[in-house]
Amino acid sequence: MKRFVLTMITATFMIAGNGMLQADEPEGRIQQRKENQQARIGQGVENGSLTARETANLEHKEAKLNKEIHTERMQNGGNLTNNEKKQINRQQNRLSKNIYNDKHNAAHQPR
């Protein structure tokens, strides 16, 4: 009986721990996407596919999104709700499209 109870307790902690990891995973993805998008902007500046105005605009949008994420986390004790995560994902998708469009338009930085 002791072995059964010990096994059940261990299984419960393993399942709870796995659920916690999955809950934190999207926030890790938010940070990774932030870093990837920042790198893409940097590459656009280096190769001249982004003008100074486009770069400033993208950086402004990125900063605004970062501030929004920070504010939402502070309102919820350091965490994001599922709805906030979905909203941030949509905003990151939109920003990603903006980066792509700006890098692939006819405007280029003179070399």
N, C-alpha and C positions, 0 to 999 in steps of 0.2 A: 504494500500500500504506500509506504514511504517513497519507493522508487517511482510509482505512478504519479504521485503528487509532485515530486521533484521534476519529473519529465514535463508535466503540464505547466508548471511554473516557468521552466526554462523555455518551453515552446511559446508561452505567452509573451515573455520578454523578447524573444527573437522576432516574433510577429510585430510587436509594438515597435521595436527598434527598426525593423525593415520599413514600417509605415512612416516612421520619422524621417528616414533617409529619403524616401520617395517624396515626402512633403517638402523637404529642403531642396530637392533636385531642381525644380523649376527656377528657384532663386539663383542657383549656381549657373543655370543656363542664361539667365538675364545678364549676369556679370560677364559670362563668356561672350555673349553676343555684343555687349557693350565694347569689350576689348577688340573683338573682330572688326566691328564697324569703325572703331577708331583707327585700327591698322589700315583698313581700306581707304579711309580719308587720307591718311599719311602717304599711302602708295600713290594716290591720285595727285597729291601735291608734288611728290618726288618725280613722277613721270610727266608732269605738266598737263594731265588730263582734267585737273580742276583749276579754275581760276581763283584768284584771291577772294573775290566776292562769293563764289560758290562755296569755297572752303569756310569762310566766315559764317555763311548761312547754315551750313551743315553743323558746324561746331556750336552755333547758337541753339539749334534744334536739339542736339545731343545734350547740351548743358541743361536745357529746359526739362528734358525727359529725366535726366539724372536728379535734378532738384525735385521733380514730382515723385520719383521713386523714394527718395530720402524722406520727403514729407509724409508720404503714405505709410512708410515703415514706422516713423515716429508716432503716428496716430494709432498704430496697432501694436505697440510694444515691441517693435523691431521686426515684425513679420508683415507679410502681404497676404491679403485675402485672395481666394481663388479668382474672384471677379477682377481684382486689381491686377493679378498676374495675367489674366486674359487681355485686359486693356493695355497693359505694358507690352505684351507680345504683339498686339495689333499696331501699336505705336512704333515698335522696333521694326516691324515689317514695312511700315510706311517710310520710315527713315532709311531703311535698306534700299527701297525702291528709289528714293530721292538720291542716294549716293550713286546707285547704278546709272540713273538718268543723267546726273550731272557729269559723271565720268565718261559717258558715251555720247554726249551731245557734241555739237560743232565747236563750242567754245573751248579753247585750249590756252594754257599759259604760255606766253612766248619764252623760248629758251635762249 
